[in-house]
Amino acid sequence: MPHTPITDVLPRGAWSGEPADRVVLDYDGRHRRRIVLTGASGAEYLLDLPETTHLRDGDGLQTGRGIVQIVARPEPLLEVRAASPQALIRLAWHIGNRHLAAQVFADRILIRRDHVIAHMLEHQGAKVREVEEAFDPEGGAYQDHGPGDHHHHDH
C-alpha cells in the first residue's frame, strides 16, 4: 500500500473538526524534513518538506484523506522548580548556559533527564523531580523562526 502524501503542515488552531488519524511522536520525532509516519490506524504517511520543520503537539498534517493530528508522546523529563520567580530565572540562566533544550513555564522548567544536571540544579536551590510529559522546548536563538511559528509549503 503506498504512503499517503502530506501536502501541508497546519498549526494547532488553524484546523478544526475530528482528525482522520493521529501520529504520536516524541520531541526528536517531531523535528523532521522527510520521514514515513505511521498513524494510530496503521496507515502510513509520507512527510517530505523542503526543509526541517518542528511539528508541535496539536498541529495537523494535511493529506488527501483528511487531517492527521500530531500528538506529543510523553517522555522522561526533569521538572525544575524554584522558591521564587527570581530563583527560577537564575536556574533558567544555568540551564541555558549549558545549551540544554528547555521548555519554560511561569512556574517551572522542563528539561531532558540528566542526573549530573539535576545534581547541579539542586545545588543551586532547585526542586527537581522526574516526570513523564510531552516535551516541546523553546526554539534556539539562531533558528529562522521562533516558537509557535511554522513554515507553510505549497505543493
C-alpha positions as CSV (number, residue, x, y, z in Angstrom):
1,M,0.0,0.0,0.0
2,P,1.5,3.4,-1.0
3,H,2.2,6.1,1.6
4,T,-0.4,8.9,1.7
5,P,1.5,12.1,1.0
6,I,1.3,15.0,3.4
7,T,0.6,18.2,1.5
8,D,0.9,20.9,4.2
9,V,1.5,21.4,7.9
10,L,-1.2,23.3,9.7
11,P,-0.5,24.8,13.1
12,R,-2.7,23.9,16.1
13,G,-5.8,26.1,16.0
14,A,-5.6,26.5,12.2
15,W,-7.7,23.4,11.6
16,S,-10.8,22.1,13.3
17,G,-13.0,19.0,13.5
18,E,-12.1,15.4,14.2
19,P,-8.8,14.3,12.7
20,A,-8.8,11.4,10.3
21,D,-5.9,9.8,12.2
22,R,-3.2,10.6,14.8
23,V,0.5,10.3,14.8
24,V,2.2,10.1,18.3
25,L,5.9,11.3,18.3
26,D,8.5,12.3,20.9
27,Y,10.3,15.6,20.6
28,D,13.1,14.2,18.3
29,G,10.5,12.5,16.1
30,R,8.7,15.9,15.7
31,H,11.7,17.6,14.2
32,R,11.8,16.3,10.7
33,R,12.1,17.0,7.0
34,R,11.4,13.6,5.3
35,I,10.0,10.5,7.1
36,V,7.3,7.9,6.8
37,L,5.0,8.3,9.8
38,T,2.6,5.6,11.0
39,G,-0.7,6.7,12.3
40,A,-2.7,5.1,15.2
41,S,-4.8,3.5,12.5
42,G,-1.8,1.8,11.0
43,A,-1.9,3.9,7.8
44,E,1.4,5.4,6.6
45,Y,2.0,9.0,5.6
46,L,5.0,10.5,3.8
47,L,6.3,13.8,5.2
48,D,8.5,15.3,2.6
49,L,9.2,19.0,3.2
50,P,11.8,21.3,1.6
51,E,13.4,22.0,5.0
52,T,13.4,20.5,8.5
53,T,10.3,21.6,10.4
54,H,9.4,21.3,14.1
55,L,6.0,19.7,14.5
56,R,4.2,20.7,17.7
57,D,1.5,18.9,19.7
58,G,-1.8,19.6,18.1
59,D,-0.5,20.5,14.6
60,G,-2.3,19.0,11.7
61,L,-0.8,17.3,8.7
62,Q,-3.0,17.8,5.6
63,T,-3.5,14.8,3.4
64,G,-5.9,13.9,0.7
65,R,-7.7,11.7,3.3
66,G,-8.1,14.5,5.9
67,I,-6.1,15.9,8.7
68,V,-3.6,13.7,10.7
69,Q,-3.1,15.2,14.2
70,I,0.4,15.4,15.7
71,V,0.3,14.2,19.4
72,A,3.4,14.7,21.6
73,R,4.4,11.5,23.2
74,P,5.2,11.8,26.9
75,E,8.9,11.2,27.6
76,P,11.2,11.1,30.7
77,L,12.0,14.6,31.8
78,L,13.1,16.6,34.8
79,E,10.8,19.3,36.2
80,V,12.7,22.1,37.7
81,R,11.0,24.5,40.2
82,A,12.3,27.2,42.5
83,A,11.4,29.1,45.6
84,S,10.7,32.3,43.8
85,P,10.3,33.7,40.2
86,Q,13.8,35.3,40.6
87,A,15.3,32.0,41.6
88,L,13.7,30.2,38.6
89,I,15.1,32.9,36.3
90,R,18.6,32.2,37.7
91,L,18.1,28.4,37.2
92,A,17.0,29.1,33.6
93,W,20.2,31.0,33.1
94,H,22.3,28.0,34.3
95,I,20.3,25.7,32.0
96,G,20.7,28.0,29.0
97,N,24.4,28.4,29.8
98,R,24.8,24.7,29.2
99,H,22.8,24.9,25.9
100,L,20.2,22.4,27.1
101,A,16.8,22.2,25.4
102,A,14.2,23.6,27.8
103,Q,10.5,24.2,27.9
104,V,9.9,27.2,30.1
105,F,6.7,27.9,32.0
106,A,5.9,30.7,34.5
107,D,6.5,28.4,37.5
108,R,8.7,25.6,36.2
109,I,11.1,24.4,33.5
110,L,11.2,21.0,31.8
111,I,14.5,19.5,30.6
112,R,15.6,16.1,29.5
113,R,16.6,13.8,32.3
114,D,20.3,14.1,33.2
115,H,21.4,13.2,36.8
116,V,24.5,15.4,36.5
117,I,22.4,18.4,35.6
118,A,19.8,17.5,38.3
119,H,22.6,17.5,40.9
120,M,23.9,20.9,39.7
121,L,20.5,22.4,39.8
122,E,19.7,21.1,43.3
123,H,23.0,22.7,44.5
124,Q,21.6,25.9,43.1
125,G,18.5,25.5,45.2
126,A,16.2,23.9,42.7
127,K,13.5,21.4,43.5
128,V,13.9,18.8,40.8
129,R,11.7,15.8,40.2
130,E,11.4,13.2,37.4
131,V,8.2,13.4,35.3
132,E,6.8,11.9,32.2
133,E,5.3,14.6,30.0
134,A,5.2,15.9,26.4
135,F,8.3,17.9,25.7
136,D,8.2,21.0,23.4
137,P,11.2,23.1,24.2
138,E,11.8,26.7,23.1
139,G,13.4,27.2,19.7
140,G,17.0,28.2,19.6
141,A,18.1,31.8,19.3
142,Y,19.6,31.2,15.9
143,Q,16.6,29.5,14.3
144,D,15.0,31.1,11.3
145,H,11.7,31.2,13.2
146,G,10.6,31.4,16.8
147,P,8.4,29.1,18.9
148,G,5.0,28.7,17.5
149,D,5.9,29.9,14.0
150,H,5.5,27.4,11.2
151,H,6.8,27.3,7.7
152,H,4.0,26.5,5.3
153,H,4.6,24.9,2.0
154,D,2.5,24.9,-1.1
155,H,2.8,21.7,-3.1
